[in-house]
Amino acid sequence: MDPKKFTTTAQVDQRFVWLDKEIEIAGRKAADMLDPKHEKHANRVRNLRHEKSVLEKRRMFLQTPELAFK
């Protein structure tokens, strides 16, 4: 995932919606200890949360007022 491909805060916000949905789905699957792939789903949750944190930084960067004057 390349955060630089998101050039507007609207794009980042749209990705946040998708990430939240995917985190919820994978979280439910990771909580099911009877599922043999629960560890795989736990890793997916961790990866999606990392992507969200990277995108939060990108969103803050896109909102910096210095960019408006350059």
Buried (B, 14 or more C-beta within 10 A) or exposed (E): EEBEEBEEBEBBEEBBEEBEEBBEBBBEBBEEEEEEEBEEBBEBBEBBBEBBEEBEEBBEBBEEEEEEEE
